[in-house]
Amino acid sequence: MKVSCPESSCQAENDARAQECRRCGTPLQSYVRLLQYPAQLFNAGLLKARNGSFEQARDLFAAVVYWCPKDIEARNALALACFELHDLMEAQHQWKQVLAQSPTNVLALQGIKYIEAEHPWDDVLPGSTSSPPPSVATQMPVPRSGKKGLFHKRKSPQRRDRRG
């Protein structure tokens, strides 16, 4: 596994196990742990969601989305956790964010379609008393992607590009 030096003037490729950058001497181990942290939070969120602790799962997925706003899988997981908690407005918002990045994302399209079918107005109204039945997300059709289950455990990133 390789990691780029976090020093913007260096950006040298280094082995992820290296203590410091081979070119500029910048310490790398804390940076590597920081790169791996969103994957750890995501996996902890998955575990909480699988155990039915959707509030904790939502908080963990929200942290990943905060750190990695372009992470579509984490945003979908956040939307699904919100959906399970009957926070349809937030679920819809997160799925709309997914569609802004990936207009053909099947899970987001299905989630919004399901919400709009149950609530025929344009946006879910604040203070709405209607909510989906418990664990309705498990009843939603799931796209076949060859992955085991709806979400899969993440591996630590091999390389992150600090740009963008």
Residue pairs with C-beta under 8 A, 6 or more apart in sequence:
1 15
1 16
1 17
1 156
1 158
1 159
2 13
2 14
2 15
2 16
2 158
2 159
3 13
3 14
3 15
3 16
3 28
3 31
3 32
3 35
3 159
3 160
4 11
4 12
4 13
4 14
4 159
4 160
4 161
4 162
5 11
5 12
5 13
5 14
5 21
5 23
5 24
5 26
5 28
6 26
6 28
6 31
6 162
7 21
7 24
7 26
8 162
9 24
10 21
10 23
10 24
10 26
12 21
12 22
12 23
12 24
14 21
14 22
14 28
16 28
16 32
18 28
19 27
19 28
19 29
20 26
20 27
20 28
21 28
35 156
35 157
35 160
36 156
36 157
37 67
38 63
38 64
38 67
38 68
38 71
38 74
39 154
39 155
39 156
39 157
41 60
41 61
41 63
41 64
41 67
42 60
42 61
42 64
42 73
42 74
42 77
42 154
43 153
43 154
44 60
45 56
45 57
45 58
45 60
45 61
45 64
45 77
45 81
46 57
46 77
46 151
46 153
48 54
48 56
48 57
48 60
49 57
49 77
49 80
49 81
49 84
49 151
54 81
54 84
54 85
55 85
57 77
57 81
58 78
58 81
58 82
58 85
61 74
61 75
61 77
61 78
61 81
62 78
64 71
64 74
64 77
64 78
65 71
65 74
65 75
65 78
65 94
68 74
69 75
70 101
70 164
72 98
72 101
72 102
72 105
73 151
75 94
75 97
75 98
76 94
76 95
76 98
76 105
76 107
76 108
76 111
76 151
77 151
78 94
79 90
79 91
79 92
79 94
79 95
79 98
79 108
79 111
80 91
80 107
80 111
80 137
80 150
82 88
82 90
82 91
82 94
83 91
83 111
83 115
83 132
83 136
83 137
84 134
84 135
84 136
84 137
86 131
86 132
88 115
88 119
88 124
88 128
88 131
88 132
89 123
89 124
89 125
89 126
89 128
91 111
91 115
92 111
92 112
92 115
92 123
92 124
95 107
95 108
95 111
95 112
96 108
96 112
98 105
98 107
98 108
99 105
99 108
99 109
99 112
102 108
106 143
107 142
107 143
107 150
110 140
110 141
110 143
111 140
114 132
114 136
114 140
115 124
118 130
118 132
119 125
119 128
119 130
142 150
